[in-house]
Amino acid sequence: MKDDGAGRVYEEYQDALDDLADQIGLFCSYCEMPIKNAPEVEHVQPKSLEPDLALEWSNFLLGCKSCNSTKGNTPVNLKVIAFPDTDNTFRGLSYNRDRIEVSNSLGEDQAALMGRIVRLVKLHRHPHELQPRDRPTRRDRRYKFRGEAWILAEEMKQTYVDSGHDSTIGKLITDKLALEKGFFSIWMTVFSDHPEMLNGFIKSFPGTAQNCFDAEGAARPRPGGRI
């Protein structure tokens, strides 16, 4: 979770990269993929359209190449779209092995907010989508990496269960394997029936807003947010 940025002044927006990494980890703010090479400071409001916000901390997130290039210079109306630094987007999405959908537990207005963030960075892209525009490009492998993370999470869940919920194995999963693979929401979904593991992921992933979860690790609305 980012702080309010009080006192932060940057001569170049790239100078904010280390501060962002310290606060929210080297994970894409949109798709949650670990950014192992060339992380990019992502401007919520495109700097080409809002140059006065080009150096504003409040306008920064971290993006992977796919999400950043997909979003491009699309103008953003924050009143009608959910965003990962202001809403509990984990609560607003449903995950399975390689697809992301808006959660059917949301009300109509909340679903509309989440649908817009999904479409903004095309989180729903999948090779089997009917429309060509909804299929990933050759360079966009987010769905593939999500699928790999899901498979690993399921394997690790079985290992954890077979171990009798051994705390050492649990800590290895939450503090090392999950962080290396990324995709916080995948791990939270696969381990949804193990509150002790959910709390481990919440504590381990940098920047997780802990006030978006209850004592059992279940998602709850973000204070001050809409989801």
C-alpha positions as CSV (number, residue, x, y, z in Angstrom):
1,M,0.0,0.0,0.0
2,K,1.4,3.4,-1.0
3,D,1.7,6.2,1.5
4,D,0.4,9.6,0.6
5,G,3.7,10.7,-0.8
6,A,4.1,13.7,1.5
7,G,7.4,15.4,0.8
8,R,8.3,13.2,-2.2
9,V,9.7,15.3,-5.1
10,Y,11.1,13.8,-8.2
11,E,13.1,15.4,-11.1
12,E,12.3,12.5,-13.4
13,Y,9.4,10.1,-12.9
14,Q,11.8,7.2,-13.2
15,D,13.4,8.3,-10.0
16,A,10.3,7.1,-8.2
17,L,11.0,3.4,-9.1
18,D,12.9,2.5,-6.0
19,D,10.3,4.1,-3.7
20,L,7.5,2.2,-5.5
21,A,9.4,-1.1,-5.3
22,D,10.0,-0.6,-1.6
23,Q,6.4,0.1,-0.9
24,I,4.5,-2.2,-3.2
25,G,7.1,-4.7,-4.3
26,L,8.3,-5.5,-7.8
27,F,4.9,-6.8,-9.0
28,C,2.6,-5.3,-11.6
29,S,-0.1,-3.3,-9.9
30,Y,-2.6,-4.6,-12.5
31,C,-1.9,-8.3,-13.3
32,E,0.3,-9.1,-10.2
33,M,3.0,-10.6,-12.4
34,P,6.5,-10.4,-10.9
35,I,8.5,-7.8,-12.8
36,K,12.0,-9.3,-13.1
37,N,13.3,-7.1,-15.8
38,A,12.8,-3.5,-16.6
39,P,10.0,-2.5,-14.2
40,E,8.1,0.6,-15.4
41,V,6.7,3.5,-13.5
42,E,3.1,3.5,-14.7
43,H,1.1,6.7,-14.9
44,V,-2.5,6.3,-13.9
45,Q,-3.3,9.4,-15.9
46,P,-1.1,9.3,-19.0
47,K,1.6,11.9,-18.8
48,S,1.0,12.7,-22.5
49,L,-2.5,13.8,-21.6
50,E,-1.9,15.2,-18.1
51,P,1.7,16.5,-18.1
52,D,1.2,18.3,-14.7
53,L,0.8,14.8,-13.1
54,A,3.9,13.4,-14.7
55,L,6.0,13.7,-11.5
56,E,3.2,13.2,-9.0
57,W,3.5,10.3,-6.6
58,S,-0.2,9.9,-6.4
59,N,-0.3,9.2,-10.1
60,F,2.3,6.4,-10.0
61,L,1.9,2.6,-9.9
62,L,4.2,-0.1,-11.2
63,G,3.4,-1.9,-14.4
64,C,4.7,-4.8,-16.5
65,K,5.3,-4.3,-20.1
66,S,2.1,-5.9,-21.2
67,C,-0.2,-3.9,-18.9
68,N,1.6,-0.7,-19.5
69,S,1.6,-0.9,-23.3
70,T,-2.0,-2.2,-23.3
71,K,-3.3,0.7,-21.2
72,G,-1.2,3.1,-23.3
73,N,-2.5,6.7,-23.4
74,T,-6.1,5.8,-22.6
75,P,-7.6,8.6,-20.4
76,V,-8.8,7.4,-17.1
77,N,-11.9,8.7,-15.2
78,L,-11.2,7.6,-11.7
79,K,-14.9,8.2,-10.7
80,V,-16.1,5.3,-12.9
81,I,-13.3,2.7,-12.6
82,A,-11.8,0.6,-9.8
83,F,-8.1,0.9,-9.2
84,P,-5.7,-1.3,-7.2
85,D,-4.4,1.5,-5.0
86,T,-7.9,2.8,-4.1
87,D,-10.1,-0.3,-4.1
88,N,-9.9,-3.9,-3.0
89,T,-9.6,-5.3,-6.5
90,F,-8.9,-8.8,-5.2
91,R,-12.4,-8.8,-3.8
92,G,-13.8,-7.6,-7.1
93,L,-12.4,-10.4,-9.3
94,S,-12.8,-14.1,-9.6
95,Y,-9.8,-16.2,-10.5
96,N,-9.4,-19.7,-11.9
97,R,-6.5,-21.5,-13.5
98,D,-5.9,-19.1,-16.4
99,R,-8.9,-16.7,-16.5
100,I,-9.9,-13.6,-14.6
101,E,-13.6,-12.5,-14.4
102,V,-15.5,-9.9,-12.5
103,S,-16.9,-11.5,-9.3
104,N,-20.5,-12.4,-9.5
105,S,-20.8,-11.4,-5.8
106,L,-20.7,-7.6,-6.6
107,G,-23.6,-5.3,-7.1
108,E,-24.3,-3.8,-10.5
109,D,-22.4,-0.6,-9.9
110,Q,-19.3,-2.3,-8.4
111,A,-19.3,-4.8,-11.3
112,A,-19.2,-1.9,-13.7
113,L,-16.2,-0.4,-11.9
114,M,-14.3,-3.7,-12.0
115,G,-15.3,-4.4,-15.6
116,R,-13.6,-1.2,-16.7
117,I,-10.3,-1.9,-15.0
118,V,-10.3,-5.4,-16.6
119,R,-10.9,-4.0,-20.0
120,L,-8.4,-1.1,-19.5
121,V,-5.5,-3.5,-19.4
122,K,-7.3,-6.5,-21.0
123,L,-6.8,-8.8,-18.0
124,H,-9.4,-11.1,-19.6
125,R,-7.3,-11.9,-22.7
126,H,-7.2,-15.6,-23.5
127,P,-6.3,-17.7,-26.6
128,H,-9.8,-19.2,-26.6
129,E,-11.8,-16.0,-26.6
130,L,-14.1,-15.7,-29.6
131,Q,-13.1,-12.1,-30.5
132,P,-9.6,-11.6,-31.9
133,R,-9.2,-8.4,-29.9
134,D,-9.7,-10.4,-26.7
135,R,-6.9,-12.9,-27.5
136,P,-3.4,-12.2,-26.3
137,T,-0.7,-10.9,-28.7
138,R,2.4,-13.1,-29.2
139,R,4.2,-10.9,-26.6
140,D,1.4,-11.0,-24.1
141,R,1.9,-14.1,-22.0
142,R,0.1,-13.0,-18.8
143,Y,-2.5,-15.8,-19.1
144,K,0.3,-18.4,-19.4
145,F,2.2,-17.2,-16.4
146,R,-1.1,-17.0,-14.4
147,G,-1.7,-20.6,-15.3
148,E,1.7,-21.7,-14.2
149,A,1.2,-19.9,-10.9
150,W,-2.1,-21.7,-10.4
151,I,-0.6,-25.1,-11.0
152,L,2.3,-24.4,-8.6
153,A,-0.1,-23.1,-6.0
154,E,-2.2,-26.2,-6.2
155,E,0.8,-28.4,-5.9
156,M,2.0,-26.5,-2.9
157,K,-1.4,-26.7,-1.3
158,Q,-1.3,-30.5,-1.6
159,T,2.2,-30.6,-0.2
160,Y,1.0,-28.4,2.7
161,V,-2.0,-30.6,3.4
162,D,0.0,-33.8,3.1
163,S,2.5,-32.4,5.7
164,G,-0.3,-32.0,8.2
165,H,-0.1,-28.2,7.8
166,D,3.5,-28.1,8.8
167,S,4.3,-24.5,9.7
168,T,7.8,-24.6,8.3
169,I,6.5,-25.7,4.9
170,G,3.7,-23.1,5.1
171,K,6.3,-20.4,5.7
172,L,8.4,-21.6,2.8
173,I,5.3,-21.3,0.6
174,T,4.2,-17.9,1.8
175,D,7.6,-16.2,2.2
176,K,9.5,-17.7,-0.7
177,L,7.7,-19.7,-3.4
178,A,4.7,-17.4,-3.7
179,L,6.8,-14.3,-3.8
180,E,9.1,-15.7,-6.5
181,K,6.1,-16.7,-8.6
182,G,3.9,-13.7,-8.0
183,F,0.2,-13.5,-8.6
184,F,-1.0,-12.8,-5.1
185,S,-4.6,-13.4,-5.9
186,I,-3.9,-16.8,-7.3
187,W,-2.4,-18.0,-4.1
188,M,-5.1,-16.4,-2.0
189,T,-7.8,-18.2,-4.1
190,V,-6.1,-21.6,-4.1
191,F,-5.5,-21.5,-0.3
192,S,-8.9,-19.9,0.4
193,D,-9.8,-22.6,3.0
194,H,-6.6,-22.2,5.0
195,P,-6.8,-18.9,7.0
196,E,-3.3,-19.2,8.4
197,M,-1.9,-19.3,4.9
198,L,-4.0,-16.4,3.7
199,N,-2.6,-14.3,6.6
200,G,0.9,-15.4,5.6
201,F,0.4,-14.2,2.0
202,I,-1.1,-11.0,3.2
203,K,1.9,-10.3,5.4
204,S,4.5,-11.5,2.9
205,F,3.5,-9.7,-0.3
206,P,4.9,-6.1,-0.1
207,G,2.3,-3.4,-0.2
208,T,-0.7,-5.5,0.6
209,A,-3.3,-3.3,2.3
210,Q,-3.9,-5.4,5.4
211,N,-7.1,-3.4,6.2
212,C,-8.7,-5.0,3.1
213,F,-8.8,-8.4,4.9
214,D,-10.3,-9.6,8.1
215,A,-8.6,-11.8,10.8
216,E,-9.4,-14.9,8.8
217,G,-7.8,-13.5,5.7
218,A,-11.2,-13.0,3.9
219,A,-11.5,-9.9,1.7
220,R,-13.5,-7.0,2.9
221,P,-14.2,-3.6,1.3
222,R,-11.3,-1.2,1.3
223,P,-11.8,1.6,3.8
224,G,-12.6,4.7,1.8
225,G,-12.9,2.7,-1.4
226,R,-15.9,1.5,-3.3
227,I,-15.0,-2.2,-3.4
